[in-house]
């Protein structure tokens, strides 16, 4: 059986960096994107240039039926899923009173329902193998909450609670579940903020800068290699901000 790692939202930013980093360590990388098919193909080409097999799936990871089809296809091809990185996500900045119901639904769908969908389909496979690791990409705002990012904070807080609860459920089956609560990272998600806003924000970060997607990717790999007894943790990687 060939070991595989699945990374959702892998066309850019943290997801892309994770896919490339993990291609150094896994036989096969499975990547997904919904809104950036061209960028996903570029990520796939980069991985394949490193002599690692790569499967790319274009579709909405918040859509349960799509996830069922994707995971079934991966398993039918004979891959063992050793690692799931739930990275797909989106943000919304603005007052809660100005937010529409559709905005709220989009964030819950993309940031939280997607985690359920992937875990629901992959956990039985991992339980059968008595092995596996799930790493959820969360946010420091899921711990402390952020003004004008109420919905985003709520979904990431949900991811953190989901992580802790599922870890307790799966530990007897030799499966670990952890989350990385990322601080401000240099990604397109933060492009909604002006340079002045980001410069001011960096002044409040003890590390005095934004984190990089590559730093998160290296942390994902390091977390994957930690002892089994480390499970159910939400680990901050935020330059000392919280």
TITIMI-104315 format. One record per residue: residue in one letter; x, y, z of N, C-alpha, C in turn; residue number from 1. Coordinates in pm, 1 decimal, m for minus. Layout:
<rs>
- residu; n_east; n_north; n_up; ca_east; ca_north; ca_up; c_east; c_north; c_up; num
- a; X; Y; Z; X; Y; Z; X; Y; Z; NUM $
...
</rs>
This chain:
<rs>
- residu; n_east; n_north; n_up; ca_east; ca_north; ca_up; c_east; c_north; c_up; num
- x; 84.6; m119.2; 0.0; 0.0; 0.0; 0.0; 88.8; 125.1; 0.0; 1 $
- x; 51.7; 223.2; m79.8; 127.0; 347.7; m88.1; 69.1; 449.7; 10.0; 2 $
- x; 158.0; 513.7; 87.8; 108.9; 608.5; 187.9; 82.6; 743.5; 123.4; 3 $
- x; m24.0; 808.2; 167.5; m66.5; 934.7; 108.3; m101.2; 1035.2; 216.8; 4 $
- x; m79.5; 1162.1; 182.2; m123.8; 1274.3; 266.1; m222.3; 1356.0; 184.5; 5 $
- x; m332.4; 1395.4; 248.2; m434.2; 1477.9; 182.4; m429.2; 1618.2; 240.8; 6 $
- x; m422.6; 1717.1; 152.7; m422.9; 1857.0; 195.7; m534.6; 1929.3; 122.4; 7 $
- x; m629.1; 1983.4; 196.1; m737.9; 2057.7; 132.0; m698.4; 2205.0; 117.4; 8 $
- x; m757.0; 2271.4; 18.2; m724.1; 2411.8; m5.9; m577.3; 2431.3; m37.1; 9 $
- x; m526.7; 2351.6; m132.8; m381.6; 2345.6; m155.3; m332.7; 2424.8; m275.4; 10 $
- x; m415.5; 2513.2; m329.5; m373.5; 2586.6; m448.5; m281.5; 2703.7; m417.6; 11 $
- x; m281.3; 2750.0; m293.5; m202.5; 2867.7; m258.2; m179.7; 2870.9; m107.7; 12 $
- x; m97.5; 2965.6; m66.1; m78.0; 2990.6; 76.5; m31.0; 2871.3; 156.8; 13 $
- x; m90.0; 2854.9; 273.8; m49.8; 2748.7; 366.5; m70.3; 2610.7; 305.7; 14 $
- x; m181.8; 2590.8; 238.1; m210.4; 2459.8; 180.0; m106.9; 2419.9; 77.2; 15 $
- x; m71.1; 2513.5; m9.5; 30.1; 2485.1; m112.1; 164.6; 2453.8; m47.0; 16 $
- x; 202.5; 2533.8; 51.8; 329.6; 2511.9; 120.2; 332.0; 2375.4; 189.0; 17 $
- x; 220.5; 2337.0; 249.2; 212.5; 2205.7; 314.4; 226.8; 2093.1; 212.5; 18 $
- x; 158.6; 2107.1; 99.2; 164.1; 2003.7; m3.9; 307.2; 1985.2; m54.3; 19 $
- x; 377.2; 2094.3; m75.5; 515.3; 2086.5; m125.9; 608.6; 2029.4; m19.7; 20 $
- x; 594.7; 2074.0; 104.4; 678.0; 2021.0; 212.4; 656.2; 1870.8; 230.4; 21 $
- x; 530.9; 1829.7; 231.6; 500.1; 1689.0; 256.3; 537.5; 1599.4; 139.2; 22 $
- x; 553.5; 1658.7; 21.3; 594.2; 1578.7; m94.6; 735.9; 1524.2; m78.1; 23 $
- x; 810.3; 1579.6; 16.0; 943.3; 1527.2; 46.8; 937.9; 1401.0; 132.0; 24 $
- x; 820.2; 1369.8; 185.0; 811.8; 1265.0; 286.1; 707.6; 1156.6; 256.5; 25 $
- x; 616.6; 1181.8; 163.4; 510.7; 1085.8; 133.3; 521.9; 1036.9; m10.8; 26 $
- x; 474.0; 914.4; m34.1; 474.5; 858.6; m169.2; 380.5; 934.9; m261.2; 27 $
- x; 266.0; 975.5; m203.2; 162.4; 1041.1; m283.0; 103.2; 1157.1; m204.6; 28 $
- x; 80.1; 1268.1; m274.3; 14.3; 1384.1; m216.7; m118.8; 1402.9; m289.3; 29 $
- x; m225.2; 1417.9; m211.0; m359.1; 1442.6; m265.9; m396.1; 1586.3; m231.8; 30 $
- x; m425.3; 1664.8; m334.0; m453.6; 1805.7; m312.3; m590.6; 1842.7; m367.3; 31 $
- x; m643.4; 1949.7; m314.1; m778.8; 1993.1; m351.4; m785.6; 2144.5; m355.6; 32 $
- x; m871.2; 2195.1; m444.2; m905.9; 2336.8; m446.8; m1041.2; 2350.4; m514.2; 33 $
- x; m1109.4; 2459.1; m484.6; m1240.5; 2483.4; m544.4; m1237.2; 2600.7; m641.3; 34 $
- x; m1177.8; 2710.1; m598.7; m1186.9; 2834.2; m676.3; m1060.9; 2867.2; m756.1; 35 $
- x; m956.3; 2786.0; m744.0; m831.0; 2817.3; m812.6; m775.4; 2695.8; m887.5; 36 $
- x; m846.2; 2646.5; m989.0; m800.4; 2526.3; m1060.0; m664.6; 2541.9; m1127.0; 37 $
- x; m637.1; 2658.7; m1183.7; m508.1; 2679.2; m1250.0; m393.6; 2674.9; m1149.4; 38 $
- x; m414.6; 2739.1; m1034.9; m311.7; 2738.5; m930.7; m292.6; 2598.1; m874.6; 39 $
- x; m400.6; 2520.8; m865.6; m389.6; 2383.5; m816.2; m307.0; 2298.9; m912.8; 40 $
- x; m327.9; 2318.1; m1041.1; m249.4; 2245.0; m1141.2; m101.9; 2281.5; m1131.1; 41 $
- x; m74.4; 2407.1; m1101.8; 64.2; 2449.6; m1085.2; 127.3; 2383.1; m963.9; 42 $
- x; 49.1; 2373.2; m854.7; 97.7; 2302.7; m735.9; 124.6; 2156.8; m768.0; 43 $
- x; 34.3; 2095.9; m841.6; 52.0; 1956.5; m881.5; 180.1; 1938.6; m963.6; 44 $
- x; 203.2; 2028.2; m1057.7; 323.1; 2019.8; m1141.3; 450.4; 2032.6; m1057.9; 45 $
- x; 446.7; 2122.8; m958.4; 562.4; 2140.9; m870.9; 591.4; 2013.5; m793.3; 46 $
- x; 488.0; 1950.8; m741.0; 504.3; 1826.6; m664.4; 557.5; 1715.6; m753.1; 47 $
- x; 502.4; 1703.4; m872.5; 545.5; 1597.4; m963.8; 689.3; 1619.0; m1010.4; 48 $
- x; 734.0; 1744.8; m1015.9; 872.8; 1772.5; m1053.5; 969.8; 1724.9; m945.7; 49 $
- x; 916.0; 1697.7; m825.3; 997.0; 1646.0; m714.6; 990.7; 1494.7; m708.2; 50 $
- x; 937.4; 1434.2; m816.8; 926.8; 1288.0; m828.9; 834.0; 1227.0; m724.5; 51 $
- x; 730.7; 1301.1; m688.6; 627.1; 1252.1; m598.1; 495.2; 1247.6; m674.2; 52 $
- x; 424.3; 1137.5; m658.4; 295.4; 1124.5; m726.3; 195.5; 1221.6; m664.2; 53 $
- x; 110.9; 1281.8; m745.6; 14.3; 1380.1; m695.5; m120.2; 1361.6; m763.0; 54 $
- x; m224.6; 1353.7; m681.3; m361.8; 1350.4; m729.7; m427.2; 1484.2; m697.3; 55 $
- x; m487.6; 1547.1; m795.7; m550.3; 1678.0; m775.8; m699.2; 1668.9; m803.0; 56 $
- x; m779.6; 1722.9; m711.7; m925.3; 1719.6; m723.7; m980.7; 1860.7; m712.3; 57 $
- x; m1057.2; 1900.5; m812.9; m1119.9; 2032.7; m812.4; m1264.2; 2016.9; m764.7; 58 $
- x; m1297.6; 2083.5; m656.4; m1434.1; 2075.2; m605.7; m1446.6; 2138.3; m468.7; 59 $
- x; m1569.8; 2155.7; m425.8; m1602.2; 2221.8; m299.5; m1590.6; 2123.2; m184.3; 60 $
- x; m1490.2; 2141.3; m99.5; m1466.3; 2050.3; 11.8; m1575.1; 2061.8; 118.2; 61 $
- x; m1655.8; 2168.0; 110.7; m1770.4; 2181.1; 199.8; m1891.9; 2105.8; 151.2; 62 $
- x; m1881.5; 2046.8; 31.6; m1989.0; 1967.5; m28.1; m1966.6; 1820.4; 7.5; 63 $
- x; m2054.9; 1765.6; 88.0; m2036.0; 1629.6; 138.7; m2024.4; 1527.5; 25.7; 64 $
- x; m2107.8; 1540.7; m75.4; m2105.7; 1444.5; m185.5; m1973.9; 1448.7; m262.0; 65 $
- x; m1920.0; 1569.0; m280.6; m1790.4; 1580.0; m348.3; m1681.6; 1510.7; m267.7; 66 $
- x; m1680.9; 1534.0; m136.9; m1579.2; 1472.4; m51.5; m1591.1; 1320.3; m54.1; 67 $
- x; m1713.5; 1269.4; m49.6; m1734.0; 1124.1; m57.4; m1672.9; 1067.5; m184.2; 68 $
- x; m1697.8; 1134.6; m295.3; m1646.4; 1088.8; m424.6; m1495.0; 1094.7; m428.5; 69 $
- x; m1437.6; 1203.9; m377.9; m1291.9; 1220.0; m378.3; m1223.3; 1113.3; m295.1; 70 $
- x; m1269.7; 1093.7; m173.1; m1204.7; 997.5; m84.5; m1223.4; 855.3; m137.3; 71 $
- x; m1338.0; 825.6; m189.2; m1361.1; 692.7; m246.2; m1265.0; 666.5; m360.9; 72 $
- x; m1242.5; 767.6; m444.3; m1150.8; 752.1; m557.4; m1008.6; 726.9; m509.4; 73 $
- x; m965.6; 798.5; m406.9; m831.2; 779.5; m352.7; m814.8; 638.6; m297.4; 74 $
- x; m912.3; 594.3; m219.8; m903.5; 462.1; m157.2; m914.9; 350.2; m259.9; 75 $
- x; m997.0; 370.1; m361.1; m1013.2; 268.3; m465.2; m881.9; 243.8; m538.5; 76 $
- x; m799.6; 348.2; m547.7; m670.8; 334.2; m615.0; m564.6; 267.1; m527.4; 77 $
- x; m602.1; 231.4; m405.7; m513.8; 152.9; m320.4; m420.9; 231.3; m230.4; 78 $
- x; m452.5; 356.4; m206.4; m366.3; 437.8; m120.0; m406.7; 423.8; 25.8; 79 $
- x; m306.9; 429.5; 114.1; m330.6; 437.1; 257.9; m317.7; 582.6; 300.0; 80 $
- x; m424.5; 638.6; 354.8; m422.1; 778.5; 396.8; m364.8; 786.1; 538.0; 81 $
- x; m241.1; 833.2; 547.1; m173.0; 843.7; 676.5; m194.4; 979.0; 742.9; 82 $
- x; m217.5; 1081.1; 660.3; m228.1; 1216.8; 714.8; m334.9; 1295.5; 639.3; 83 $
- x; m420.6; 1360.9; 715.0; m519.5; 1453.5; 659.9; m489.6; 1591.3; 716.8; 84 $
- x; m466.9; 1688.4; 629.2; m447.6; 1826.6; 670.8; m569.2; 1906.9; 624.6; 85 $
- x; m655.1; 1941.6; 718.0; m774.3; 2021.1; 687.1; m734.9; 2168.4; 687.0; 86 $
- x; m707.8; 2219.9; 568.4; m658.1; 2355.9; 556.6; m756.5; 2451.5; 489.6; 87 $
- x; m846.7; 2401.2; 406.6; m936.3; 2488.2; 329.3; m1008.5; 2586.4; 421.5; 88 $
- x; m1013.8; 2711.6; 378.5; m1080.2; 2811.6; 461.8; m1097.2; 2943.5; 389.7; 89 $
- x; m1180.8; 3027.7; 446.3; m1201.4; 3162.5; 393.6; m1226.9; 3255.9; 511.4; 90 $
- x; m1221.1; 3385.1; 484.8; m1236.3; 3484.8; 591.4; m1344.0; 3585.9; 553.5; 91 $
- x; m1386.5; 3661.4; 652.5; m1480.2; 3771.8; 630.8; m1449.6; 3878.9; 734.0; 92 $
- x; m1422.6; 4000.1; 685.8; m1390.0; 4111.4; 775.5; m1501.7; 4214.7; 769.1; 93 $
- x; m1554.4; 4250.1; 884.2; m1661.5; 4348.6; 890.0; m1745.1; 4330.6; 1014.8; 94 $
- x; m1828.2; 4428.5; 1042.2; m1915.1; 4421.3; 1159.0; m2015.9; 4307.4; 1144.3; 95 $
- x; m2045.8; 4241.9; 1254.2; m2143.0; 4132.2; 1250.7; m2277.8; 4181.7; 1200.0; 96 $
- x; m2315.9; 4303.4; 1239.2; m2445.7; 4358.0; 1199.0; m2453.7; 4383.8; 1048.7; 97 $
- x; m2339.7; 4395.3; 983.3; m2337.4; 4416.1; 838.4; m2324.7; 4286.1; 760.4; 98 $
- x; m2306.7; 4177.5; 830.9; m2286.4; 4047.8; 767.3; m2419.5; 3988.9; 724.5; 99 $
- x; m2423.8; 3928.8; 607.0; m2546.0; 3864.8; 560.1; m2549.8; 3719.2; 605.0; 100 $
- x; m2667.7; 3662.4; 600.5; m2680.9; 3520.1; 632.6; m2599.0; 3435.9; 536.1; 101 $
- x; m2594.7; 3477.7; 409.5; m2517.8; 3404.4; 308.9; m2368.4; 3407.9; 340.6; 102 $
- x; m2320.1; 3522.1; 391.9; m2179.9; 3531.3; 433.4; m2151.5; 3432.0; 546.0; 103 $
- x; m2241.0; 3429.6; 643.3; m2225.5; 3337.1; 756.8; m2223.1; 3192.1; 709.6; 104 $
- x; m2317.4; 3157.3; 625.1; m2325.1; 3020.7; 573.9; m2198.0; 2982.4; 498.3; 105 $
- x; m2143.0; 3075.5; 421.6; m2022.1; 3048.4; 343.9; m1905.1; 3016.0; 435.8; 106 $
- x; m1889.1; 3091.6; 543.9; m1778.7; 3065.1; 634.7; m1794.9; 2932.3; 708.5; 107 $
- x; m1915.0; 2904.4; 756.1; m1938.2; 2777.6; 825.2; m1916.9; 2660.8; 729.6; 108 $
- x; m1967.8; 2674.7; 609.0; m1956.6; 2572.0; 505.3; m1810.3; 2541.0; 473.9; 109 $
- x; m1731.5; 2646.6; 455.3; m1593.3; 2629.9; 411.5; m1498.5; 2596.7; 525.3; 110 $
- x; m1516.3; 2659.6; 639.7; m1419.7; 2647.3; 748.7; m1448.3; 2533.2; 844.9; 111 $
- x; m1574.6; 2498.4; 862.4; m1609.1; 2399.5; 964.2; m1673.7; 2273.5; 906.5; 112 $
- x; m1773.6; 2291.2; 820.4; m1837.9; 2174.2; 760.7; m1737.6; 2092.5; 680.4; 113 $
- x; m1643.4; 2159.0; 616.7; m1541.7; 2088.1; 538.6; m1459.3; 1994.0; 625.5; 114 $
- x; m1432.0; 2035.8; 748.9; m1355.6; 1952.0; 841.6; m1436.1; 1827.7; 877.9; 115 $
- x; m1565.4; 1846.5; 905.3; m1652.2; 1731.7; 931.6; m1654.5; 1637.4; 812.2; 116 $
- x; m1674.4; 1693.1; 692.7; m1686.0; 1609.6; 573.0; m1564.6; 1519.7; 554.7; 117 $
- x; m1446.5; 1578.8; 563.0; m1324.4; 1501.3; 540.4; m1300.5; 1398.5; 650.5; 118 $
- x; m1318.6; 1439.6; 773.9; m1298.4; 1346.3; 884.7; m1401.2; 1233.2; 880.8; 119 $
- x; m1524.6; 1266.0; 851.7; m1630.6; 1166.0; 845.4; m1597.4; 1056.1; 745.5; 120 $
- x; m1535.7; 1092.4; 635.1; m1504.8; 996.0; 530.4; m1371.2; 924.7; 550.3; 121 $
- x; m1275.7; 991.1; 614.1; m1142.1; 933.9; 626.9; m1122.7; 856.8; 756.6; 122 $
- x; m1191.1; 896.0; 862.8; m1174.4; 829.7; 992.5; m1199.8; 678.7; 986.5; 123 $
- x; m1306.2; 629.5; 921.0; m1324.6; 483.8; 915.1; m1205.1; 410.6; 854.0; 124 $
- x; m1144.3; 470.6; 752.8; m1024.8; 412.9; 689.7; m909.3; 408.3; 789.3; 125 $
- x; m888.4; 516.8; 863.2; m781.0; 520.2; 961.3; m807.2; 423.1; 1076.1; 126 $
- x; m931.2; 413.5; 1120.5; m966.3; 320.0; 1227.8; m938.6; 177.3; 1183.3; 127 $
- x; m972.2; 145.5; 1060.7; m946.4; 12.1; 1006.6; m797.7; m20.0; 1007.1; 128 $
- x; m714.6; 82.7; 979.5; m569.3; 63.9; 977.4; m504.7; 78.1; 1114.8; 129 $
- x; m584.6; 123.0; 1213.2; m532.3; 149.8; 1347.6; m413.6; 246.6; 1342.5; 130 $
- x; m423.8; 345.7; 1253.7; m315.4; 440.9; 1237.8; m364.4; 563.6; 1162.4; 131 $
- x; m302.7; 676.9; 1191.2; m336.7; 798.0; 1117.0; m318.8; 923.1; 1201.7; 132 $
- x; m314.2; 1036.3; 1134.1; m299.9; 1164.6; 1203.4; m380.2; 1268.3; 1126.5; 133 $
- x; m460.7; 1342.9; 1198.3; m539.1; 1452.2; 1141.6; m485.8; 1582.7; 1200.8; 134 $
- x; m449.7; 1675.9; 1113.3; m402.4; 1806.5; 1158.1; m492.9; 1913.5; 1098.1; 135 $
- x; m558.8; 1988.3; 1184.4; m649.1; 2093.9; 1141.1; m578.9; 2229.8; 1147.8; 136 $
- x; m584.6; 2303.7; 1038.4; m526.3; 2438.0; 1036.8; m630.6; 2535.3; 1090.4; 137 $
- x; m604.5; 2586.0; 1208.8; m697.6; 2676.4; 1275.9; m636.0; 2816.0; 1283.7; 138 $
- x; m678.9; 2893.6; 1381.3; m633.1; 3031.9; 1393.9; m629.0; 3072.7; 1540.7; 139 $
- x; m539.5; 3165.6; 1569.9; m536.3; 3219.5; 1705.8; m667.4; 3289.6; 1739.8; 140 $
- x; m740.8; 3337.7; 1636.4; m868.6; 3403.2; 1663.5; m973.6; 3302.6; 1709.6; 141 $
- x; m951.4; 3174.7; 1684.4; m1039.2; 3072.5; 1739.0; m1020.0; 3053.4; 1887.7; 142 $
- x; m909.0; 3106.8; 1940.2; m880.5; 3101.8; 2084.0; m927.0; 3228.7; 2153.0; 143 $
- x; m892.7; 3344.5; 2094.7; m920.2; 3470.3; 2162.8; m1034.7; 3550.8; 2102.1; 144 $
- x; m1070.1; 3522.3; 1975.9; m1171.7; 3601.3; 1907.4; m1112.6; 3731.5; 1854.8; 145 $
- x; m1163.3; 3777.2; 1740.1; m1113.7; 3900.8; 1679.7; m1230.3; 3991.9; 1646.2; 146 $
- x; m1220.0; 4117.6; 1684.9; m1321.3; 4215.9; 1648.4; m1330.7; 4225.8; 1497.1; 147 $
- x; m1452.4; 4234.8; 1446.8; m1480.3; 4243.3; 1303.0; m1448.3; 4113.9; 1228.6; 148 $
- x; m1423.9; 4006.1; 1302.8; m1407.5; 3873.6; 1242.6; m1481.1; 3770.7; 1328.7; 149 $
- x; m1603.3; 3805.3; 1363.3; m1680.5; 3721.3; 1455.1; m1706.9; 3583.0; 1395.4; 150 $
- x; m1754.3; 3579.3; 1272.4; m1787.9; 3450.5; 1210.9; m1662.6; 3365.5; 1191.7; 151 $
- x; m1555.8; 3427.7; 1144.5; m1429.9; 3355.1; 1126.6; m1381.4; 3299.4; 1260.3; 152 $
- x; m1385.3; 3382.5; 1362.7; m1342.9; 3338.0; 1495.8; m1428.4; 3222.2; 1545.1; 153 $
- x; m1559.5; 3231.0; 1520.5; m1650.1; 3126.3; 1565.4; m1621.7; 2993.5; 1495.9; 154 $
- x; m1596.5; 2999.3; 1365.5; m1569.2; 2874.1; 1293.6; m1437.3; 2813.4; 1338.0; 155 $
- x; m1337.4; 2896.1; 1360.7; m1208.3; 2842.4; 1404.1; m1214.6; 2793.9; 1548.8; 156 $
- x; m1297.2; 2860.4; 1630.9; m1320.7; 2808.3; 1765.4; m1387.9; 2671.7; 1758.3; 157 $
- x; m1477.7; 2655.7; 1661.9; m1541.8; 2526.5; 1639.6; m1441.2; 2420.8; 1597.3; 158 $
- x; m1347.6; 2457.8; 1512.2; m1242.7; 2364.6; 1470.1; m1159.4; 2320.4; 1590.6; 159 $
- x; m1129.6; 2413.4; 1679.9; m1050.8; 2379.3; 1798.9; m1124.6; 2280.3; 1888.5; 160 $
- x; m1253.8; 2305.1; 1911.0; m1333.7; 2213.4; 1993.6; m1348.4; 2078.0; 1924.5; 161 $
- x; m1370.0; 2081.3; 1793.9; m1380.0; 1958.6; 1713.4; m1252.2; 1875.7; 1729.4; 162 $
- x; m1138.3; 1942.6; 1724.6; m1008.5; 1875.6; 1736.7; m995.3; 1804.2; 1870.2; 163 $
- x; m1026.7; 1874.7; 1978.0; m1010.7; 1816.1; 2111.8; m1105.0; 1698.1; 2133.8; 164 $
- x; m1229.1; 1712.2; 2086.4; m1326.5; 1606.2; 2106.6; m1293.9; 1483.1; 2022.3; 165 $
- x; m1258.9; 1504.3; 1895.2; m1229.6; 1390.4; 1807.8; m1103.4; 1317.5; 1852.1; 166 $
- x; m1007.6; 1391.4; 1907.5; m885.7; 1327.7; 1957.5; m917.6; 1226.8; 2066.9; 167 $
- x; m1009.8; 1261.1; 2155.5; m1049.5; 1168.7; 2262.6; m1119.6; 1046.7; 2204.7; 168 $
- x; m1197.7; 1068.1; 2100.4; m1272.7; 960.1; 2037.2; m1182.1; 861.4; 1965.8; 169 $
- x; m1072.9; 912.6; 1906.9; m989.9; 829.6; 1819.9; m861.1; 778.7; 1883.6; 170 $
- x; m823.7; 831.1; 1998.5; m699.7; 786.9; 2063.1; m695.7; 635.6; 2085.7; 171 $
- x; m805.5; 570.7; 2125.3; m800.9; 425.0; 2143.0; m772.3; 349.0; 2013.6; 172 $
- x; m793.3; 414.9; 1900.4; m767.4; 351.1; 1770.6; m631.2; 389.6; 1714.4; 173 $
- x; m546.0; 448.8; 1798.8; m409.9; 485.0; 1758.5; m407.9; 594.9; 1651.9; 174 $
- x; m506.3; 683.5; 1659.7; m516.0; 795.8; 1564.9; m506.3; 925.6; 1643.6; 175 $
- x; m423.1; 1014.6; 1596.4; m404.4; 1142.7; 1662.8; m479.3; 1252.8; 1589.3; 176 $
- x; m523.9; 1352.5; 1664.2; m590.0; 1470.7; 1607.4; m535.2; 1593.6; 1678.8; 177 $
- x; m476.8; 1684.7; 1603.4; m423.0; 1807.7; 1659.5; m457.0; 1925.3; 1568.5; 178 $
- x; m436.5; 2044.9; 1618.8; m461.9; 2165.2; 1538.5; m348.8; 2265.0; 1558.8; 179 $
- x; m323.8; 2342.6; 1454.7; m231.0; 2454.2; 1463.0; m310.7; 2583.3; 1459.0; 180 $
- x; m300.3; 2662.3; 1563.6; m369.2; 2791.5; 1570.2; m273.6; 2897.6; 1517.8; 181 $
- x; m287.6; 2927.3; 1390.4; m192.8; 3017.0; 1323.6; m220.9; 3162.9; 1357.8; 182 $
- x; m114.5; 3238.8; 1366.1; m126.5; 3383.0; 1378.5; m139.3; 3446.0; 1240.7; 183 $
- x; m95.1; 3569.8; 1227.0; m102.0; 3639.5; 1098.7; 5.6; 3584.9; 1005.5; 184 $
- x; m38.1; 3530.8; 892.9; 52.2; 3466.3; 797.6; 46.3; 3540.6; 664.4; 185 $
- x; 156.6; 3541.3; 593.9; 165.7; 3609.3; 463.8; 90.0; 3529.8; 356.6; 186 $
- x; m40.2; 3549.6; 351.0; m121.7; 3480.6; 251.9; m218.0; 3579.8; 187.8; 187 $
- x; m282.4; 3535.0; 80.2; m379.9; 3620.4; 12.6; m498.4; 3653.5; 101.8; 188 $
- x; m524.5; 3571.3; 201.3; m636.2; 3596.8; 291.0; m619.7; 3730.2; 363.8; 189 $
- x; m495.5; 3769.1; 385.7; m468.9; 3895.6; 455.2; m453.9; 4013.0; 359.4; 190 $
- x; m475.2; 3988.0; 228.9; m460.7; 4095.4; 131.1; m573.5; 4198.3; 139.8; 191 $
- x; m678.6; 4166.6; 216.4; m788.4; 4262.9; 233.7; m745.6; 4380.8; 319.7; 192 $
- x; m636.2; 4363.1; 392.7; m586.7; 4469.6; 479.4; m482.0; 4553.4; 405.0; 193 $
- x; m479.7; 4683.8; 434.5; m381.1; 4771.6; 372.5; m242.8; 4744.4; 430.3; 194 $
- x; m139.8; 4789.3; 359.1; m3.2; 4773.5; 408.4; 13.5; 4846.3; 541.4; 195 $
- x; m49.5; 4961.8; 554.1; m41.2; 5037.0; 678.9; m102.3; 4958.5; 794.7; 196 $
- x; m218.4; 4896.1; 769.5; m283.4; 4816.3; 873.4; m193.3; 4700.3; 916.0; 197 $
- x; m133.1; 4632.3; 817.1; m49.3; 4517.8; 849.2; 78.6; 4561.4; 920.3; 198 $
- x; 134.5; 4674.8; 879.6; 254.4; 4725.1; 947.8; 224.1; 4758.6; 1093.5; 199 $
- x; 107.6; 4818.1; 1116.8; 67.2; 4850.1; 1253.7; 45.1; 4724.0; 1335.3; 200 $
- x; m15.6; 4623.4; 1271.0; m41.4; 4497.2; 1340.0; 90.1; 4428.3; 1376.8; 201 $
- x; 187.5; 4433.9; 1285.9; 316.4; 4369.5; 1311.8; 386.2; 4430.0; 1433.2; 202 $
- x; 357.8; 4556.3; 1462.4; 417.8; 4619.7; 1578.8; 370.0; 4556.1; 1708.9; 203 $
- x; 253.0; 4490.9; 1703.7; 199.5; 4424.9; 1822.7; 242.4; 4279.0; 1833.6; 204 $
- x; 309.7; 4227.9; 1731.5; 357.2; 4090.0; 1732.5; 498.8; 4087.7; 1787.9; 205 $
- x; 524.8; 4015.5; 1895.5; 660.2; 4013.0; 1951.1; 767.8; 3975.0; 1850.0; 206 $
- x; 733.6; 3888.8; 1753.9; 830.7; 3850.4; 1650.8; 851.0; 3961.2; 1547.7; 207 $
- x; 766.1; 4065.0; 1552.8; 779.3; 4184.7; 1467.9; 758.6; 4158.0; 1318.8; 208 $
- x; 690.0; 4051.7; 1284.0; 664.5; 4023.0; 1143.5; 551.9; 3922.0; 1130.7; 209 $
- x; 505.5; 3905.1; 1007.8; 409.3; 3799.8; 978.0; 482.1; 3666.4; 966.9; 210 $
- x; 409.1; 3560.5; 990.9; 464.0; 3427.8; 967.0; 457.2; 3395.2; 818.3; 211 $
- x; 523.7; 3289.2; 776.9; 522.1; 3247.2; 637.6; 449.8; 3113.5; 624.5; 212 $
- x; 390.3; 3087.6; 508.1; 327.5; 2956.9; 485.3; 426.2; 2841.9; 503.3; 213 $
- x; 551.6; 2865.3; 466.2; 652.6; 2760.8; 477.9; 679.0; 2724.2; 624.5; 214 $
- x; 669.7; 2822.7; 713.8; 687.8; 2793.3; 856.1; 574.7; 2704.5; 907.8; 215 $
- x; 455.0; 2731.9; 862.3; 341.4; 2647.3; 903.1; 358.4; 2506.5; 847.1; 216 $
- x; 401.9; 2498.1; 722.1; 421.3; 2367.0; 658.9; 524.9; 2284.0; 734.1; 217 $
- x; 634.7; 2347.4; 774.5; 736.7; 2274.9; 849.7; 681.4; 2229.3; 985.1; 218 $
- x; 595.6; 2311.6; 1045.4; 535.7; 2274.1; 1172.5; 440.2; 2156.0; 1155.7; 219 $
- x; 368.9; 2152.0; 1044.0; 280.2; 2038.2; 1015.8; 361.5; 1909.2; 1012.1; 220 $
- x; 472.8; 1911.9; 941.0; 556.1; 1792.0; 931.3; 614.8; 1755.0; 1067.9; 221 $
- x; 660.2; 1854.5; 1143.6; 715.3; 1826.1; 1275.7; 608.4; 1769.4; 1368.4; 222 $
- x; 487.6; 1825.3; 1360.6; 378.3; 1776.1; 1444.4; 343.0; 1632.1; 1408.5; 223 $
- x; 345.3; 1602.6; 1280.5; 318.5; 1464.6; 1234.8; 417.6; 1366.6; 1296.8; 224 $
- x; 539.1; 1412.3; 1324.0; 644.9; 1324.3; 1374.5; 659.1; 1323.5; 1525.9; 225 $
- x; 574.9; 1397.8; 1596.1; 582.2; 1396.4; 1742.1; 528.5; 1264.9; 1796.6; 226 $
- x; 559.2; 1232.2; 1922.6; 511.9; 1106.3; 1980.9; 359.9; 1097.2; 1983.3; 227 $
- x; 311.5; 975.2; 1982.8; 167.0; 951.8; 1979.0; 95.0; 1017.9; 2095.9; 228 $
- x; 162.4; 1028.3; 2211.1; 96.8; 1080.0; 2330.9; 54.6; 1225.9; 2316.8; 229 $
- x; 106.4; 1294.4; 2214.2; 66.2; 1432.4; 2188.3; m55.2; 1428.6; 2095.5; 230 $
- x; m170.9; 1442.0; 2154.6; m295.0; 1444.2; 2076.8; m397.7; 1531.1; 2147.5; 231 $
- x; m491.8; 1585.9; 2071.1; m594.6; 1671.8; 2127.9; m545.7; 1811.4; 2160.5; 232 $
- x; m434.6; 1852.8; 2098.6; m375.6; 1982.5; 2129.6; m406.5; 2085.9; 2021.8; 233 $
- x; m427.3; 2209.8; 2065.2; m437.2; 2324.7; 1975.5; m311.8; 2407.4; 2002.2; 234 $
- x; m217.1; 2399.4; 1910.5; m85.0; 2457.4; 1930.2; m75.9; 2592.6; 1860.4; 235 $
- x; m44.9; 2696.3; 1936.1; m31.6; 2830.2; 1878.5; 101.3; 2841.5; 1805.0; 236 $
- x; 96.0; 2902.9; 1685.6; 216.7; 2941.1; 1613.1; 189.6; 3080.9; 1558.3; 237 $
- x; 216.5; 3179.7; 1645.5; 168.8; 3315.5; 1619.4; 271.8; 3424.3; 1648.6; 238 $
- x; 399.8; 3386.0; 1654.9; 503.3; 3485.1; 1681.6; 497.1; 3544.9; 1821.0; 239 $
- x; 426.4; 3475.0; 1912.5; 415.3; 3522.8; 2050.0; 302.9; 3622.0; 2072.9; 240 $
- x; 210.6; 3634.2; 1976.2; 105.6; 3737.8; 1985.3; 11.1; 3714.7; 2103.7; 241 $
- x; m35.1; 3592.3; 2122.5; m127.6; 3565.3; 2234.1; m50.6; 3522.1; 2359.1; 242 $
</rs>
